[in-house]
Amino acid sequence: MASISNRTVAAQSFVSGPLQMPKITQFKIGICQLKVTTEKSGNIFKARNMVVQAAAEQGASLILLPEMWNCPYSTDMFAKFSEDFNDIESAPSLLMLSEVASSFGVTIIGGSIPENDAGQLYNTCCVFGPNGELMAKHRKIHLFDMGKPLPGEVQFKESDNISAGEKPTVVDTDFGCIGIGICHDIRFPELAMSYSARGAHLICYPGAFNMSTGAALWELEQRTRAVDNQLYVASCSPSRDSASSYMIWGHSTVVGPMGEIIATTGHEESVLIAEIDYAAIQRTRESLALESHRRKDIYQFIDLLRESSNS
Ligand SMILES: NC(=O)CCC(=O)C(=O)O
């Protein structure tokens, strides 16, 4: 296995004015909606195969994995499946992502896995660049704690085992400036706005929505984040396991800057491929220049968001 260099790209500073275009503006994104089991080594093997399928067989150069792809989405499992990111040589999921990224020259938004940092657990996404380097790490900021469940909803309290991340994450890649949110993070428009304000072209949300909120809100949240911010949104869920206590909605999706669904899938295991073209962001912003219509004199909180995400 390749060793991982710990080059963490500094968060990009706030970009104002016209959209900055990255080196590559048209590319295929591969979304790996895999079935997660209780066998960690099998999950790692499966995830690698799906990345290879997306990259080598279907030409994707940016690849997204689901939330908790090496571990069932269950609070009693997180500790057992967790990895210590400070000791990467003992972290098989991270080693695999680094190795497959460099073997196929792709950038991987590595979904999330449970991170163990000195006994504290986080729900963490790692981004690996085409040389296998660790480019960024995002710890889920908004933990999924259900209040009183509505009829048909599951009971879930992520904060029983997981600690919340404290920082938003944008990463500057060959495929643009990418903001990261994990599942429940999608429900907070302020996070997406802060990414947009920092020049994001794409926001990636690994997620595992459940059956009731999934049917009602998963697509709506993605389209809203995309259309409000006039950028691309991509989500990746595990596939559904009907035997599991937490039934997952699935339906990984890619949405364009007009809120249009570019690609989506059902609840089964699948590799979804979508074409992204950032010219669509430019076209959308030229025809509807929301940023210049924005009445910043009336609401100043966006400036506070910029300040907080740059600190
Ligand atoms: N993994 C999660 O954060 C679950 C989010 C979810 O189902 C929701 O409704 O929010």
The ligand as an SDF file (V2000), in Angstrom:
LIG
                    3D

 10  9  0  0  0  0  0  0  0  0999 V2000
  -26.9350   10.4900    8.6020 N   0  0  0  0  0  0  0  0  0  0  0  0
  -27.6920   11.5230    8.8660 C   0  0  0  0  0  0  0  0  0  0  0  0
  -27.2200   12.5920    9.1990 O   0  0  0  0  0  0  0  0  0  0  0  0
  -29.1570   11.2790    8.7350 C   0  0  0  0  0  0  0  0  0  0  0  0
  -29.8690   12.4990    8.2840 C   0  0  0  0  0  0  0  0  0  0  0  0
  -31.2940   12.3110    8.0800 C   0  0  0  0  0  0  0  0  0  0  0  0
  -31.8410   11.2470    7.8540 O   0  0  0  0  0  0  0  0  0  0  0  0
  -32.0560   13.5290    8.1460 C   0  0  0  0  0  0  0  0  0  0  0  0
  -33.2620   13.4610    8.0120 O   0  0  0  0  0  0  0  0  0  0  0  0
  -31.4480   14.6080    8.3580 O   0  0  0  0  0  0  0  0  0  0  0  0
  1  2  1  0
  2  3  2  0
  2  4  1  0
  4  5  1  0
  5  6  1  0
  6  7  2  0
  6  8  1  0
  8  9  2  0
  8 10  1  0
M  END
$$$$
